[in-house]
Structure formats: C-alpha cells, structure tokens
Amino acid sequence: MTHLSVNINKVATLRNARGENMPDVVEFAKACERFGAQGITVHPRPDERHIKRADVFALRPVVTTELNIEGYPTDDFLDLVVRVHADQVTLVPDSPDALTSSAGWDVAANAEFLEKVVSRLRHAGIRSSIFVEADPLQVRRAAELGSDRVELYTKPYADARPEDREAAVIPFIAASEEARKSGIGLNAGHDLNLDNLAFFHSSLPLLDEVSIGHALISDCLYLGLEETIHRYLRCLR
C-alpha cells in the first residue's frame, strides 16, 4: 500500500497567525497518526514562517510512524535533521524565500553537491529522497548518486489532468518505470488532492508514498480531520 504522509505546515501557519499555540501542531500530528496516516511531513524554512525548529524537536518523540523533513540542504538544515534523526529527508531546491516548492532538482548539474548530502544522510542512518521532475534521466541520476528515493513533483500532472488525465500521467509512469529499473524508491507530492489522487495512484502501482499538505488541510475545514484522512487513504487502496 502507498503510504500517506500528512504535511502539517499549514497547521503551523494558522497557529503562527495568532502567536499562540492554537492549533497545536504536535497534537494535530498525533491525531493524523491516530486516524491512519502513515507519516508526518514538515518543511522548516529559515524564516520559520510556518514550522519552527522547536516544532521539529517537539514532534520527534511523538511521531511513531515516519517523520519526513523537507528542505534545502544547508549546513543548518542538515545539522537539524541529523540531530533529530529524521526517518526521511526530502531534498528540495527551494530558495529561502520560496512560497512553495515549484521545481525539481537538475540532478546532473548539482551532482557533486547532492552526492555529499546523500552520503552524510546515509552515514547518519537517514533515508534520502531527492525532489525531481517526472523525467527518467533525473530519476536515474538520483539513483546513481546513491539516493534511496526520489519524490516526483506532481503539479504538472494536477494542472494537466482536467483536460486529459491519461496524457497528464504519462511522464510520471515513465519516471516510475525508471525508478523500478534503477532500484530506487518512489514518492510523489504537490497539488495532489481528492479529485486527482486515485487515478494517479492507480497509474503508478509502485508508488511508496505521497506527501500531501495544502489540499488535505483545506479539506479538513469541510470534512473534519478523521474523515479527510480516511478519504485520502481510500484513494490509495
């Protein structure tokens, strides 16, 4: 079964708007796991505009499934994920002021840098995942660097799906087949939601994990957290 990792950044954004501890991101993460989520994702940015470094340390002892930490691999970021011993680290090429992840790595152009990062994570006993476009070449390059997984950037699929879902998913199928041939795990994320997830999942049967935040947290406003997580899990069965 493909695992669902809930990105709780937006919960922290809501909390920070008031400057207090409501909603409590730690309690929210525990509820996500209680309702069936198989992982929690956070993306601590340097300006701490949503998830804060303190949140990462608070979450580590209570997340019993998988703690996936996303971010650009600065020295500070790597020190953080090694100190808390994340289960998985997803490497994204975002600039510090990026609103959200909007592109994958050019792995070949950044090979020397990424290889050192992946090696450091491996020696720390942490699974690495490189955020890439749905391009078999990028997947193969990530595998050659020793990364454990890649995460496919799925916004292009989400954007193109309303017009032609079969055409929209073709590049992702090709990338997933390359992941299988290269012996690397496969994650996906960005703009996946209740409307487009089931078809995407059925088209990529070897998908290990999806990370979903904005849409899932938005759905909670209408459906409640437990029902929302159950609906996303049904899309992955």
ABEGO torsion letter per residue (X at the ends): XBBBBBBAAAAAAAAAAAGBAOBBAAAAAAAAAAAGBABBBBBBBAAGABBBAAAAAAAAAABABBBBBBEBBBAAAAAAAAAAGBABBBBBABBAABABBABBBBAAAAAAAAAAAAAAAAAAGBBBBBBBBBBAAAAAAAAAAGBABBBBBAAAAAAAAAABAAAAAAAAAAAAAAAAAAGBBBBBBEGBBAAAAAAAAAABAABABBBBAAAAAAAAAAAEAAAAAAAAAAAAX
